Amino acid sequence: MKQLTYIIGILILGLSIVISAFILSKTSPNSASKDKNSQITNSTPDLMKITQLAEYLQISEQAIENIILKDDSERVELGGYDTYQFIPYLKIDNQKRFIKAEIDEWLKYKNDHNYN
């Protein structure tokens, strides 16, 4: 009777190890790809210079300057506007800085409102 209990215990333990290995082998590739995506996202700083923003948006620095000039001239003419209607930036020591989270919100706004 004791031997039968040991054999059943060993079979249950072995089966649980095999099932665990199968489950872990199925989840490993997905978590590895998530890690790669998070490394790409984490390489972008939270506060960007115009060169970093150009790289982040995959457009030229001149295109960003043109967007800023257009937005600034339109903003002057309006009494009020939506927060993310225009590209958000800060001026620090006469240099433009862009907060990544704000740029992401601006992109969502542009996408939702189909602005070009």
Secondary structure, 3 states (H helix, E strand, C coil): CHHHHHHHHHHHHHHHHHHHHHHHHHHHHHHHHHHHHHHHHHCCCCEECHHHHHHHHCCCHHHHHHHHHHHHHHHHHCCCCCCCCCCCCEEECCEEEEEHHHHHHHHHHHHHHCCC
